[in-house]
Structures are given as C-alpha cells and as structure tokens.
C-alpha cells in the first residue's frame, strides 16, 4: 500500500450487529484504515448499537444490511443473497470478511458469483448447526455452498474445525485463531475489590443456552446460605426472562443492569465473572475481557469457554447444565481468602497475555490479504 500509484483497495466487513464489528474487531478496522485501505462495514442497527457515528470516528464507511438474527427459515434468509449482491455492486470490494453464520453463508454465495475474495470467520457453530436435525442438515448444505470458494476460512477453536471436517463442509484453506482475541491495552488489570461483599457477575446475553437458569438457581441458593455475596447480571435480554429477572430482583436475589455500554465499570466492582454457557461459542469474548481485567472466571467445561480458563488456577470449570456443580464451584470460590482470589485473577491476566492478544488476530488477517 506504500506505492502511491497503486489503486486503493477496499475491504468490506460484514456482521449481523454492531458488536460483531466494533465490539470485537475495531482494532482491525483501525489498522486497515491506517494501512491505507478503504474500509466499509455493514451490519444491522439494533439493540447492540448503530454504525453511523462509530464508522466516522474510525475513518470507515457504513452501509446497513438488514438481517433477522433470530430467524431460522433459510428460504426467507436467501433474500440476503440479493442484499449482498447489491452491496458488492455498490462497494466493489477487493476483499470481504464475514462474521457470524448468515454473513458467512449468504455473503459467501454472493462473493462466489462475483468472483470476489472472501474470508468467512466461524465465530461459533450456533444452535442451528448443533440442535435440530432438519435445520442442521440445511445449514450444513448452505455452508458448503457459502464457503467452498473462499480464500481462507478462519476458525476460533479446533473443535469447530473438526465439526466442519467431520461433516465434509469443504474449503480450500483454513487457519485456527485464538478466538477474536482481546485488546490488552483497553482491558487492563483492575484493582481487586475488598471482601466486605463478594460480587459474582453474569456477563452474557440473557438466554437459556448462556446458562442464565443455572445462574438464577445458584444465586437463590447462595443468597439464603451466605450473607456476604451479591449476584449481578449484565446483558441484553435475548429471550423472555424479563418477568423472572424482575421477580428475582424484587426479592433481592439479583441486581440487573441490562445491556451495559462499558463493561469495565461492572468488572471493577466484581470479584468473579460467571458464565455457565452451553451455547456453541467460538471463544467467549466476555471471558477473555474478564480475564484481561484480572478477574477470576467460573464457566463451563464447554467449547469456547474452557479455552479461556486455566482450571483451578485462573478460575473454575463446571459441568454444563449442572447448577449443583456451579453452586459447589461458587462456594469453593467463597471459601478462598481475598488474596487468593486476587492471585487467581492475575493468573488469568497472564494467561490471556500469552495466548489471546488481539494483535495476533489482526496480523493474521493482514497476512492473508497480503498473500
């Protein structure tokens, strides 16, 4: 890009929401702009934020693509192919990076037809691929069409790559990256709070597969037994849990903050980040951010969750869908001294520094473009 006579190349980034681009890949956008690329981002405005202002701040362009994130009708979703074809015609990108299931599939189809270099990112398998025989069969077929001609498929863990290989979802080339990484400059170690009250904070979308029911059960049990702990919830209510949250909040069992803009404000007061997920994760960004802030983690022995924890050193792993095991690990955490909890958090920070620096991911994308 240093040759001034060379045509400025365009990179198009696609996701289903603002968080998929600016939440986890803002550093990539900024680096591409700095390197002299024209950058265009496209996603659906909604509860996770809008694109216009942040795009201007980053020096890139924003064009909205309307995606039904929760829709499971692939025939209805095929309309996305036309949206992406129109977008490609308008933007004329040299490279397209896609994140999350629907952009991976339908933008892949559009790029294949247009002959544009395409880089899908498998940010987790999602419920569709892993639950429900018919939907899973259709999605596998669509993935085969969407990523077949891609330049490189990026996986976030070895388990997801194995799933694609075992199900004969073919591709030309792939790389396994350490999730989306974490910005170690932004998420810095926070001073550890005192032990007057031990605060467990659930940070995730409020939905069954993210373990909210297990968290409710653990909070109700431990609140009765221990008077020195508090249970907070930070996350968008993705499923119909509003009444249950209100019930538990009215009883003083939980404190609900909703979708928060700056999670570090809540991590600052937290002693432990809890996410009992059994959702098909890539590598959980929530857990990486918590560990980067030097907070111990309690999460499941599950793909994309276990990757972020050094069990017994930087946190505890629990059996998925097992509230009893979750309670036992939370009580084990309560039995530690505050200094032991603090050291556990610092071990988590050291762990992510070694394995999950976001600069590794940004460089991998640039290497693929340059190659």
LINKAFEN-V397027 format. One record per run of one state. SS is the DSSP state (H for helix, E for strand, - for the rest). FROM is the first residue (numbers start at 1). LEN is the number of residues. If there is no record, write none. Layout:
ss=SS from=FROM len=LEN
ss=SS from=FROM len=LEN
This chain:
ss=- from=1 len=9
ss=E from=10 len=5
ss=- from=15 len=3
ss=H from=18 len=6
ss=- from=24 len=2
ss=H from=26 len=9
ss=- from=35 len=3
ss=E from=38 len=5
ss=- from=43 len=3
ss=E from=46 len=1
ss=- from=47 len=2
ss=E from=49 len=1
ss=- from=50 len=2
ss=H from=52 len=7
ss=- from=59 len=2
ss=E from=61 len=2
ss=- from=63 len=11
ss=H from=74 len=4
ss=- from=78 len=1
ss=H from=79 len=13
ss=- from=92 len=3
ss=E from=95 len=5
ss=- from=100 len=1
ss=H from=101 len=14
ss=- from=115 len=2
ss=E from=117 len=6
ss=- from=123 len=3
ss=H from=126 len=5
ss=- from=131 len=2
ss=H from=133 len=15
ss=- from=148 len=5
ss=E from=153 len=3
ss=- from=156 len=2
ss=H from=158 len=9
ss=- from=167 len=7
ss=E from=174 len=3
ss=- from=177 len=5
ss=E from=182 len=1
ss=- from=183 len=15
ss=E from=198 len=6
ss=- from=204 len=2
ss=E from=206 len=1
ss=- from=207 len=1
ss=H from=208 len=3
ss=- from=211 len=1
ss=H from=212 len=14
ss=- from=226 len=3
ss=E from=229 len=6
ss=- from=235 len=2
ss=E from=237 len=1
ss=- from=238 len=4
ss=H from=242 len=9
ss=- from=251 len=4
ss=E from=255 len=4
ss=- from=259 len=5
ss=H from=264 len=4
ss=- from=268 len=4
ss=E from=272 len=4
ss=- from=276 len=9
ss=H from=285 len=8
ss=- from=293 len=3
ss=E from=296 len=5
ss=- from=301 len=5
ss=H from=306 len=3
ss=- from=309 len=2
ss=E from=311 len=1
ss=- from=312 len=3
ss=E from=315 len=4
ss=- from=319 len=4
ss=H from=323 len=12
ss=- from=335 len=3
ss=H from=338 len=18
ss=- from=356 len=1
ss=E from=357 len=1
ss=H from=358 len=13
ss=- from=371 len=1
